[in-house]
Amino acid sequence: MGWFGLVWVGLGWFSPRSNNIVPLKLKRTAIVKELLPKLDELDRSRLLSRFKVEYTDFKGQDDGGLTADLFTEFFIRICEPGSAASSGAVLSTLSSTPTAALEKPNTKDGGGGSGSGSGSGAAAKDGAAGSGGSGGSSAASAGSSSGSGSGPGLFVGVALEDAPKSGVTYLPNPEITGPNSTNHYRGIGKLLCKSLIDGRPLPTRFAPSLFKFLLNLKPNLKDLESYDRTTANSFKKILVCCC
């Protein structure tokens, strides 16, 4: 699991919410590339502070809506094809994992949330952040193609026909290597922790085994079924034959 790199921020240091503000100035159409370094540099104690988002390519005042949009947009984009390359991550050989297979689950709504309306609106108040962007605001049209492209994502899922009936779930891409990979996933872990602190639902469905890893629990066959139903069924048949 050395490739995992996703560092869970411990819960023992929690204290009453800070009134300080963490300014985040970035380009929305390059949200993965520009936000990851900021998250990696962010001290974990600052996660208790309020984020204040400013998009350089979209005009709007953050009264809560832009912050909501940042969470929604970011977690959608890290599962899209090309997000690994756009983040500057180094990829190992993909000969054993065809790019087409990695891109396939991202072409349909497999539970990763719909990117068609990820913006929550510039003037929207801090409410149901990351709800899939049901607001469909003008922010969604400001570079809705961010993070898209060819190549694998930072998180990947199996093909739709192999996924659980509830839809595609995602795990960190095992092909991500290099000195920056840990930093990338550490930053994602911080934003995931921040979403828990703020009570923000996310548009992306992560596999249960991801959270078991963070809690230092061993995954089981049911967890595999929640990620790759076809492989899990194959293992079940093997176990039946062996009994």
N, C-alpha and C positions, 0 to 999 in steps of 0.2 A: 504493500500500500504506500510505498515511498512516493509514488507519483501523485498521490491524493493532494497533498499540500494544503488542504482546506483546514485552516486553523480556527478552532472554535474559541471564541473569547469567553473566558471563565465568568461564571455568574457570582462568584464570591465577593467581587469588589463593588457590587451594586450599592448605590446610595441615593438619597433623594435627588430628583432631576435637577440638573444645573440650569440656570437661566442664561448662561453664556450662549453665544451664537457661533456656529461654524459656517463661514462663508464658503460657498462652492461655486466658482465661476468657471464655466466650461462650455464647450460647443455641443449642442444636443445631437447633431448628426455624427459626432465622434464620441458619444457618451462613454462607451466601453474603454476606448483608448485613453481618454482624458481623466476619467473618474478613478480608474484603478490605481494610478500612482498616488493620487490624493488620499485614497482610502488606506493605502499601505503606509503612508507617512503619518496618518492620523493616530494620535495616541488614544488608546482604548478608553481612557477616562473622558475624552471629548465626545464619546458616543452618547453620553447623558445630556449633551447640549443640543439645542435646536439647530437643524440645518437651515441655511438660507441660500437658496439656489438662484443663480443668475445665468441665463443662457446668452452666449455672445452672438448666436445666430437666430435668436427669437426674442422679441420685445415683450416684456411682461413683468409685473411685480409679484413677487412671491408672498402671497398671503396664505400659503399652504398648498395651493394648487400645483405650483411648479415643483415643490418637494415631493408631492404625491406622484407627479408625472415622472420624476427622476427614478423613483423606486420601480414603478411599473415598466418604464422604458428600459432601464438597465437590466432587469431580470429577464425580460423578453429577449433582449439582444444577445446576452451571453449564451443563449441556446440556439442562436441562429447560425447558419453556415457562414464562415468567414470571420466570426468574432475572435477566434484564436489568432488569426493573422493580423487583424486590425488592432489587437491588444499588444502586438509585438512579441507574443509567445513563440518559443521555439518548438517546432514539431519534430518528433522522431519519424522514422519511415512509416508510411501509411500503406505499404504493400499488402499487409494482412487485413487492412480495414479499408475497403474502397470508399472513396469520397462520396459516391452516390448513395451508399448505404447510410452514411452519416447524415446526409442532407435530407433523406427521404422523410423522416418523422417531422421535420420542421416545415414541410410543405403543406401540412394539414393541421387543423386545430386538434392537437393531441393532448390537450390539457395543459399546454404550456402557455396558454393565454393567447388571446387574439391581439395582434399588433395593429389592427386596423384603426383602433381608437385609443391608443395608449395614453394620450394626453388627457389630463383631468381638467384643464382650463386654467388660464393664468389668474383669473379672479376667483377661482373656486376656493372655498375655505377648507381648512384641514379637516377632512372627513374620511371617507372610505378610500384610503389610498391603496393603489395597486389593485383596484377591483376590476382590472381589465380595461380601464379607460372607457367606461360606458358613456362618459360625457362627450367623447368624440369632438374635442375642442379644436380650435385653430392650431394649437400647439402640436397636435398629432400630424398636421400636414407640414410642419416645419421640419423636414428631414426625416420622414418616416422610414426612409431606406437605410438609416444608420445601422451599421453592424452587418448589413446584408452583403452577400458576395459568395464566392466559391471557397471551398475548403471547409474543414470541420469547425465546430464551435468549441467554446471553452467547456460547455456541457453538451452531452450527447445522449440520445435515446435510441432504442432499437426501431426497426421498421414498423410501421403501423400495424401490419398483420401479425407481428410478433408481440406487440404490446398488450398490456391488460385491457379488458373491455372498457374500462373507464378512461382509457387514453394513454398517450405516451408520457412516461415519467423520465426524469433526467438524472444523470450522474456525471461527475467530472470526467473529462476526456482523458483516458489513459495515455494518449499519444502526446500529451503536453509534457515537454521536458525542458531542461535548461535552467540556468540560475534564477531567471525571473519567474518561473512557474509558481514557486512557493509564495512569492510576493503577490502574484495575481490572485491566487486562491485565498491567501490571508485577507486581502482586501475584500473579496467577496464575502468571506466569513464575517468580517466586521459589519458590512452592510446588512447581512442576514440577521446578525445580532441586533442591529439598530432597528430593523423592522419589528423584532419582537418587543423591544423596549417601547416603541411608539405604537404598537398594536396595529401594524399595517399588514393586511393580507397581501400575498404575492400572486402574480399572474402565472407563475411557473410552478408546475408540480414536480417536486423532487422525489426521487425514490425513497421509500422508507429506510432502506439500508444506509443511506447517507446520514440520516439522523441517528441511527443506531451506532454508526461509526463515531459520530460526535459525542455520543453518550457512553462510548466504550462498551457497547453491547454487541454480542455476536449475532450476525444475521442468520436467518433460517430459510428454508425452502419457500415459505410463504412470501418472504421479502423478495426473493428472486422472481417469484410469480408476479409481483407488483411492478417489476421492471421488464422482464423478458418471459412472457407467458409460454412461448414455444419451448425454450430451453428448460423451464421449470417442469413442463409436462413430460419432456424427455427423461428428466431425472426421476420423475414419479414412476414412469414405466420401468426404468431400470431397478428401482427399489422394489417394485412389485415382483419383478422376475427373480430378484435375489432372495425374496422372503419364502 
